[in-house]
Structures are given as C-alpha cells and as structure tokens.
Amino acid sequence: MKKSDKKGIFLSVLSVIAFLGIWYLCTKVLKLVPENTLPDPVKVFSTFVDKFTNPNPDGGTLLQHMGASLQVALTGYIMAIVIGIPLGILMAWNKYVDRFVRPIFDLIKPIPGVAWIPLMIVIFGIGLQSKAAVVFFSAVVPCILNSYTGIRQTKEVHLWVARTFGGTRNQMLFKIAIPTALPYIMTGTRIALGAAWVAIVAAELLGSTRGLGFMIQQARGIYRTDIIIVGMLAIGICGAFLTAVLGIIERIVVKGRKSND
Amino acid sequence: MEQDRNLDIILKCENVSKKFQTKHRTKEVIGNINLEVRKNEFVVLFGPGQCGKTTMLNILSGLEKTTTGKVFLNDREVVEPGPDRGVVFQSISLYPWLTVMGNVEYGPKVRGINKKVRKEKAEYYIELVGLKGFENSYPNQISGGMKQRVGIARAYCNEPDVLFMDEPFSALDAQTRYLMQEEIMRIWEKEKRTVIFVTNNIEEALYLADRIILFTNCPTQIKKEYVIDLPRPRDYTSDDFLKLREEITENMAHTL
C-alpha cells in the first residue's frame, strides 16, 4: 500500500469516528436534546442489531422490510432498464421512432416520479404493482435520455471505417453505435438506480404495509426515532450496495475507456 | 506498349467534379480531374491546405459521390465504399472499446471470415507494423504513433486492392512523423499495394511518392504531375531531393 493511500484511509476513519464522537457527546454526555428526540449512537446501534430479529413494533424484521423494498424497487428498475434503454437507442437511431415517441416522452419527462404515486395507488392499490410503477416512471427517464445521448455521440469517422469495410447498418448499430453509447448507458442506469431508490422510499411513506419507508413511517407515529434512524441507515446501506454492484458491472462491460470518456 | 500500360491501370478517374450545395450558394470543390493509377503505385496527392484533397480521397474511396464524372476500380464503377478499398483516416479512428487485435481484425470479421484465419492475418499485420506484444492493449493505452500504426494494420488486414491514406501522420510530432514515413515505406516495400496518400508536407510527399500529383487551390484541379524516380530509401538532404523540393514548392506557391 502506498503512503498516500494509508493517509487517505486514516482520514476516512477519522471522519467517521469524529462524527460518531460528536453525536455521542451531544446526546449522551451533554444531553443537548431529549433522548426520545435524538437517541445516542449506541442506542441506535443496539436497535439496529435488535431489529434484525425483532418484528415489533411494525410487524417485520429489518431484513423483511429491506427485502420488500428491494423487491419492489428492482422490479420497477429492471422494467425501466429493459424498456428504457432499447427505446432510447431506437429513438436516437431512427428518426421516425423519435418523432413518434418524443411528444409523449417530452411530456412525461418533467413529471417527478413521486407525482405518479396518488394515481398509481388509485389504479393499482398499495401493493407491489403501484409502487413498481412509480419506480418505473422515475427510473425510465434517465435510461431513455442517456441511451439517446450515448448513441448520438457516435463519431462519423467510426461509421466511415465500418462503411469502408462494407458493414451493414445493423452492424453499425450493434458494433459501433451501441459500444460508443455504453458508458453513457451505464451512467444512465446509475442515475436511474438513485431515482428508483428515492421513489420506492417515497411511495412506501405514503402507502404501504411493508418496506423500509413503511417502517420509518410507523416509527414516526410512535415516536421511535431510533428506528427511524435505523431505517435511514438501512436505506443508505442498500443504496450504496446496489451502486457498488453497478460499478462492478460497469467495469466489466465498459472496456478501454473511463465512463463518459 | 500502350496496351501493356493500360492493363496495369487499377484506378481511373474520369472527369470527376464535385460541388457542394449549401442553402445560398454552390461551392465548387473539385474542378475536373482525370487520373490513372497503376497497380502497386505509390501516388501522393499534394496541394495547399484547404484544397479538396480529402474530398477527392473520399470520392475515390466511395464515401462521397461525384457531382459529375466517374471513378473506376478494376474497371468497375465505384458507387459506395467497399472492402476492396482501405482507408487510413486523418483523425485517430480506432474503436476505443476494442483492443489492438479487435481493431485490426474488425474488417475481416465484418466480412465473415472465420476466426482462426482472421486472427492469423491480424497477428501478421500487427507484427508487420511493429506492434507485436500490444495485441491486447486498448487504444487509450498506446501512443499516437502506435495508434496510427494500428490504423494502417487495420486497413492492410482487409487486404484491399487500393489503400487510401488521408494525412495519416499530420497529428504526430515531427520526430514520430519521420519514423512513420520510414515505416510506411518499409511496409509498402514488403507488402506491395496501390497507395494513394494525401499530404500537404512536401518532404513527406518526396520521401514516399512514385508520383506526385500537384493540386491547385479550390476548385481543385491537377496542376502538374511529377514522376519521382529517386532511389529508395531517399535521402532528405541529397541534391536531387532538394532540387525537386524547391521546384515543387515554387510551383505550389503559384497556385495560392
């Protein structure tokens, strides 16, 4: 390990320790805020551990809530990827598809994902479908936009090379335009993941019977700030984990370039 | 005698002209060009900066259409790009997502040549341009000169009848440029091909060419042809080289 790496890790550890230390100092030692308004970090940690096995007070363990949120989020997210990326590519590659889809897309694009929640709850109820739909609408926009932009980055000289080798238009799409677009598409999936995760938590806060958002909302009702914080931590951890997985996929798929290079 | 000479002609341009139509005006880029190129000849298209050299090359390779006139390759009219013509482009045109090997074998792959054959071919040409050991590097891991070598290997690997090179060394530093000129000569002498090479560098033109076609400014026409029969490898400082250099430079100055 290089010296500068060591220094960097030391700084990172220091920041976490300082944060926890100040938190502990303000709550447990100085008692600046009442314990049930902001619990100390030790209390939060013990609730975190306890919540793995204890379904009270909201009827589910932490892992069950996490599982429920992940299931819905990934359902909507994967739908957004499967539909959004090919649609974006087609819009960029074929001007008739572009003309056909664009008016509706331009209208839907500025509507925030969470604005779909009331309508989706009315149509689909508060089960998986309505929330998956909300996640889908949040995540599909960046998927389409980035695929579209990516295909548009295709260099003319790259297409010329293919033409001088006698490549067909399909070969140009799959062998040139899509590889060109890949870093942009991967960035799109990352933005979409963030949007999906925001949408699922928001949807669960508003109408749900399970999930991290639901758990937080229930805890608020009975003034259990420790559970609220545990829920927020779990949301953060899941999000970071999914982002890391995407990072690994990106490194495998996108070769010879840095993302957006 | 006349018969023999004709048999040897691989590429022919007949009364080629090109006009670009913009909204308000028509720009005539290429006047009226007649040109014949013999098999395995190294022809340099030489002319001032903004004349239609690249356009001419794009017409010959089939990337652009003529306004009037026709181009024939092996007595077949050129209407679109094809694998019998390879192009080395001015800008670095390698695919960044493919390795050196992936780039070089791209042409044969598009033509559906089986994996074993095209790998062998690609390996041969990679070695020919002096990049053995870099097969698995990506373009962003190698230098500018090496990238253009890959570009040359890629064009060669498709085994075209004619190779077009559009100022392939213009983005390189002077030292690398000299080196690449020697390299291209070495490769050409080993693997004879008809080469049409565009440049605006007189030394480069004289070092490489069997024949230099001097172009006028826009609309481009052929001002004069020089058959260069100096022995190879050429010496940049020999009297004959310098004399020709002076003569051609002088002649070009009159076209500006």
Contacts between the chains, C-beta under 8 A, distances in Angstrom:
chain1	res1	chain2	res2	distance
A	155	B	93	7.6
A	157	B	89	5.4
A	157	B	91	5.6
A	157	B	93	4.4
A	158	B	93	6.2
A	158	B	95	6.4
A	160	B	63	5.8
A	160	B	81	7.5
A	160	B	87	7.1
A	160	B	89	6.9
A	160	B	93	7.3
A	161	B	87	7.3
A	161	B	89	7.1
A	161	B	93	5.3
A	161	B	95	7.8
A	161	B	106	7.7
A	161	B	154	7.8
A	162	B	110	7.0
A	163	B	63	6.6
A	163	B	80	7.6
A	163	B	81	4.3
A	164	B	61	6.2
A	164	B	62	7.9
A	164	B	63	7.2
A	164	B	81	4.4
A	164	B	82	7.5
A	164	B	83	7.5
A	164	B	85	6.3
A	164	B	86	6.5
A	164	B	87	4.8
A	165	B	83	5.7
A	165	B	106	6.6
A	165	B	107	4.3
A	165	B	110	4.7
A	165	B	111	7.2
A	165	B	158	6.1
A	166	B	81	7.2
A	166	B	82	5.6
A	166	B	83	4.6
A	166	B	110	6.2
A	166	B	111	6.5
A	167	B	110	4.9
A	171	B	110	6.2
A	175	B	110	7.7
A	176	B	95	7.1
A	179	B	95	6.9
A	179	B	97	4.3
A	179	B	98	7.9
A	180	B	97	7.7
A	182	B	97	7.0
A	254	B	97	7.6
A	255	B	97	5.7
A	255	B	138	6.6
A	256	B	96	4.9
A	256	B	97	5.1
A	256	B	98	7.0
A	256	B	99	7.3
A	256	B	138	3.3
A	256	B	139	6.5
A	256	B	140	6.0
A	256	B	141	8.0
A	257	B	96	5.2
A	257	B	97	6.7
A	257	B	138	7.8
A	257	B	140	6.4
A	261	B	96	7.5
A	261	B	140	7.5
